[in-house]
Amino acid sequence: GKAHAAAYRTASALYSPVLPPVRLVSIGDVNAEFGSLAARRFGYERNDTSWQAIAEADDIDVVSVVIANSLHREVVEGLLAAGKHV
């Protein structure tokens, strides 16, 4: 997750004007306290406690799935079904 956040923060500057500005909107973590700390530390606007909340969020277009490989399928399929770019 750290590397993803750093890359997203610099992507627009490196690839301007090809990429629009990137906003770091939400970190998803079932542990609300940890998610809140991580969101503040890495510059995200908020944290959500489920991937479903991120899938339903109108202000999120692209999602990095940074969880254990064994958990990827359900989350990625759900995000894709919700129209997110994964």
MARBA-3410 file (N, C-alpha, C, O; in Angstrom, 1 decimal):
86
0.8,-1.2,0.0,0.0,0.0,0.0,0.8,1.3,0.0,0.5,2.2,-0.6 ~ 2.0,1.3,0.7,2.8,2.5,0.8,3.3,2.8,-0.6,3.3,4.0,-1.0 ~ 3.8,1.9,-1.3,4.3,2.1,-2.7,3.2,2.6,-3.6,3.5,3.5,-4.4 ~ 2.1,2.1,-3.5,0.9,2.5,-4.3,0.6,4.0,-4.1,0.5,4.8,-5.0 ~ 0.5,4.3,-2.8,0.2,5.7,-2.4,1.2,6.7,-2.9,0.9,7.7,-3.5
2.5,6.3,-2.8,3.6,7.2,-3.3,3.5,7.3,-4.8,3.7,8.4,-5.3 ~ 3.3,6.2,-5.5,3.2,6.3,-6.9,2.0,7.1,-7.4,2.2,7.9,-8.3 ~ 0.9,7.0,-6.8,-0.3,7.8,-7.2,-0.1,9.2,-6.9,-0.5,10.1,-7.7 ~ 0.6,9.6,-5.8,0.9,11.0,-5.5,1.8,11.6,-6.6,1.6,12.8,-6.9 ~ 2.7,10.9,-7.2,3.6,11.5,-8.1,3.2,11.2,-9.6,3.8,11.9,-10.5
2.3,10.4,-9.9,1.9,10.0,-11.2,1.5,11.2,-12.1,2.0,11.3,-13.2 ~ 0.7,12.1,-11.6,0.2,13.2,-12.4,1.4,14.1,-12.8,1.4,14.6,-13.9 ~ 2.3,14.4,-11.8,3.4,15.2,-12.1,4.3,14.6,-13.2,4.9,15.3,-14.0 ~ 4.5,13.3,-13.1,5.4,12.6,-14.0,4.8,12.5,-15.4,5.6,12.5,-16.4 ~ 3.5,12.3,-15.5,2.9,12.0,-16.8,1.9,13.1,-17.2,1.1,12.9,-18.1
2.1,14.3,-16.7,1.2,15.5,-17.1,1.6,15.8,-18.5,2.7,15.7,-18.9 ~ 0.6,16.2,-19.3,-0.8,16.3,-19.1,-1.6,15.1,-19.5,-2.8,15.1,-19.6 ~ -0.9,13.9,-19.6,-1.6,12.7,-20.0,-2.6,12.3,-18.9,-3.7,11.9,-19.2 ~ -2.2,12.3,-17.7,-3.0,11.9,-16.6,-3.7,13.1,-15.9,-3.1,14.1,-15.7 ~ -5.0,13.0,-15.5,-5.6,14.0,-14.7,-5.0,14.0,-13.3,-4.4,13.0,-13.0
-5.3,15.0,-12.5,-4.8,15.0,-11.1,-5.4,13.7,-10.4,-6.5,13.4,-10.6 ~ -4.6,13.1,-9.6,-5.0,11.9,-8.8,-5.3,12.3,-7.4,-4.5,13.0,-6.8 ~ -6.5,11.9,-6.9,-6.9,12.1,-5.6,-6.9,10.8,-4.8,-7.3,9.8,-5.4 ~ -6.3,10.8,-3.7,-6.3,9.6,-2.8,-7.5,9.7,-1.9,-7.5,10.4,-0.9 ~ -8.6,9.0,-2.3,-9.9,9.2,-1.6,-10.0,8.3,-0.4,-10.3,8.8,0.7
-9.8,7.0,-0.5,-10.1,6.2,0.7,-9.2,5.0,0.8,-8.8,4.4,-0.2 ~ -8.9,4.6,2.0,-8.2,3.4,2.4,-9.3,2.5,3.0,-10.1,2.9,3.8 ~ -9.4,1.3,2.6,-10.3,0.3,3.1,-9.6,-0.6,4.1,-8.6,-1.3,3.7 ~ -10.1,-0.7,5.3,-9.6,-1.6,6.3,-10.7,-2.0,7.3,-11.3,-1.1,7.8 ~ -10.8,-3.2,7.6,-11.9,-3.6,8.5,-11.6,-3.1,9.9,-12.5,-2.9,10.7
-10.4,-2.8,10.2,-10.0,-2.2,11.5,-10.1,-0.6,11.3,-9.1,0.0,10.7 ~ -11.1,0.0,11.8,-11.4,1.4,11.6,-10.2,2.3,12.1,-9.9,3.3,11.5 ~ -9.7,1.9,13.3,-8.7,2.7,13.9,-7.4,2.7,13.0,-6.8,3.7,12.7 ~ -7.0,1.5,12.6,-5.8,1.3,11.7,-6.1,2.0,10.4,-5.2,2.7,9.9 ~ -7.2,1.9,9.8,-7.5,2.5,8.6,-7.5,4.0,8.7,-7.0,4.7,7.7
-8.0,4.6,9.7,-7.9,6.0,10.0,-6.5,6.5,10.1,-6.1,7.5,9.5 ~ -5.7,5.8,10.8,-4.2,6.2,11.0,-3.5,6.1,9.6,-2.8,7.0,9.3 ~ -3.8,5.0,8.9,-3.1,4.8,7.6,-3.6,5.9,6.6,-2.8,6.4,5.8 ~ -4.9,6.3,6.6,-5.4,7.3,5.7,-4.7,8.6,6.0,-4.2,9.3,5.0 ~ -4.5,9.0,7.2,-3.8,10.2,7.6,-2.4,10.2,7.2,-1.8,11.1,6.6
-1.7,9.1,7.5,-0.3,8.9,7.2,0.0,9.0,5.8,1.0,9.6,5.4 ~ -0.8,8.4,4.9,-0.5,8.4,3.5,-1.3,9.4,2.6,-1.2,9.3,1.4 ~ -2.0,10.3,3.3,-2.6,11.4,2.5,-4.0,11.1,1.9,-4.3,11.7,0.9 ~ -4.7,10.1,2.4,-6.0,9.8,1.9,-7.1,10.7,2.6,-6.9,11.1,3.7 ~ -8.2,10.9,1.9,-9.2,11.8,2.4,-10.0,11.1,3.6,-10.5,11.8,4.5
-10.1,9.8,3.5,-10.9,9.1,4.5,-10.6,7.6,4.5,-9.7,7.2,3.7 ~ -11.2,6.9,5.4,-11.1,5.4,5.4,-12.5,4.8,5.4,-13.4,5.4,6.0 ~ -12.6,3.6,4.8,-13.8,2.9,4.8,-13.5,1.5,5.4,-12.4,1.0,5.3 ~ -14.5,0.9,6.0,-14.3,-0.4,6.7,-14.7,-1.6,5.9,-14.7,-2.7,6.4 ~ -15.0,-1.4,4.7,-15.4,-2.6,3.8,-15.1,-2.2,2.4,-15.1,-1.1,1.9
-14.7,-3.3,1.6,-14.5,-3.0,0.2,-15.9,-2.7,-0.5,-15.9,-2.0,-1.5 ~ -17.0,-3.2,0.1,-18.3,-2.9,-0.5,-18.6,-1.3,-0.4,-19.2,-0.8,-1.4 ~ -18.1,-0.7,0.6,-18.3,0.8,0.7,-17.6,1.5,-0.4,-18.0,2.5,-0.9 ~ -16.4,1.0,-0.6,-15.6,1.6,-1.7,-16.2,1.3,-3.1,-16.2,2.2,-3.9 ~ -16.7,0.1,-3.2,-17.4,-0.2,-4.5,-18.6,0.7,-4.7,-18.9,1.0,-5.9
-19.3,1.1,-3.7,-20.5,1.9,-3.8,-20.2,3.4,-3.8,-21.1,4.2,-4.2 ~ -19.0,3.8,-3.6,-18.7,5.2,-3.5,-18.6,5.8,-4.9,-17.9,5.4,-5.8 ~ -19.4,6.9,-5.1,-19.4,7.6,-6.4,-18.2,8.4,-6.6,-17.9,8.7,-7.8 ~ -17.4,8.7,-5.6,-16.2,9.5,-5.8,-14.9,8.7,-6.0,-13.8,9.3,-5.9 ~ -15.1,7.4,-6.2,-13.9,6.5,-6.4,-14.1,5.9,-7.8,-15.1,5.2,-8.0
-13.0,6.0,-8.6,-13.0,5.4,-10.0,-12.1,4.2,-10.1,-12.4,3.3,-10.8 ~ -10.9,4.4,-9.4,-9.8,3.4,-9.6,-9.5,2.8,-8.2,-9.4,3.6,-7.2 ~ -9.3,1.5,-8.1,-9.0,0.9,-6.8,-7.8,0.0,-6.9,-7.7,-0.8,-7.9 ~ -6.8,0.1,-6.0,-5.7,-0.8,-5.9,-6.1,-1.8,-4.8,-6.5,-1.4,-3.7 ~ -6.1,-3.1,-5.1,-6.4,-4.1,-4.1,-5.1,-4.6,-3.5,-4.4,-5.3,-4.1
-4.9,-4.2,-2.3,-3.7,-4.5,-1.6,-4.0,-5.3,-0.4,-4.0,-4.9,0.8 ~ -4.3,-6.6,-0.6,-4.7,-7.5,0.4,-4.1,-8.9,0.1,-3.4,-9.0,-1.0 ~ -4.2,-9.8,1.0,-3.6,-11.2,0.7,-4.2,-11.7,-0.6,-5.4,-11.6,-0.9 ~ -3.3,-12.4,-1.3,-3.7,-12.9,-2.6,-4.9,-13.8,-2.5,-5.8,-13.8,-3.4 ~ -5.1,-14.6,-1.4,-6.2,-15.5,-1.3,-7.5,-14.8,-1.2,-8.6,-15.4,-1.4
-7.5,-13.5,-0.9,-8.7,-12.7,-0.8,-9.1,-11.9,-2.0,-10.1,-11.2,-2.1 ~ -8.2,-11.8,-3.0,-8.3,-11.0,-4.2,-9.6,-11.2,-5.0,-10.3,-10.3,-5.3 ~ -9.9,-12.5,-5.2,-11.0,-12.8,-6.2,-12.3,-12.1,-5.9,-12.9,-11.4,-6.7 ~ -12.8,-12.4,-4.7,-14.1,-11.8,-4.3,-14.1,-10.3,-4.4,-15.0,-9.7,-4.9 ~ -13.1,-9.7,-3.9,-13.0,-8.2,-3.9,-12.9,-7.7,-5.3,-13.6,-6.7,-5.7
-12.0,-8.2,-6.1,-11.8,-7.7,-7.4,-13.1,-7.9,-8.3,-13.5,-7.0,-9.0 ~ -13.7,-9.1,-8.2,-14.9,-9.3,-9.0,-16.0,-8.3,-8.5,-16.7,-7.8,-9.4 ~ -16.1,-8.1,-7.2,-17.1,-7.1,-6.7,-16.9,-5.7,-7.2,-17.8,-5.0,-7.6 ~ -15.6,-5.3,-7.2,-15.3,-4.0,-7.6,-15.5,-3.8,-9.1,-16.0,-2.8,-9.6 ~ -15.1,-4.8,-9.9,-15.4,-4.8,-11.4,-16.9,-4.7,-11.7,-17.3,-4.0,-12.5
-17.7,-5.5,-10.9,-19.1,-5.5,-11.1,-19.7,-4.1,-10.8,-20.7,-3.7,-11.4 ~ -19.0,-3.4,-9.9,-19.5,-2.0,-9.5,-19.0,-1.0,-10.5,-19.3,0.2,-10.3 ~ -18.2,-1.4,-11.5,-17.7,-0.4,-12.5,-16.4,0.3,-12.2,-16.1,1.2,-12.8 ~ -15.7,-0.3,-11.2,-14.4,0.3,-10.8,-13.3,-0.2,-11.7,-13.4,-1.3,-12.2 ~ -12.3,0.6,-11.9,-11.1,0.2,-12.6,-10.2,-0.4,-11.5,-9.9,0.3,-10.5
-9.8,-1.6,-11.7,-8.9,-2.3,-10.7,-7.6,-2.6,-11.3,-6.7,-3.2,-10.6
END
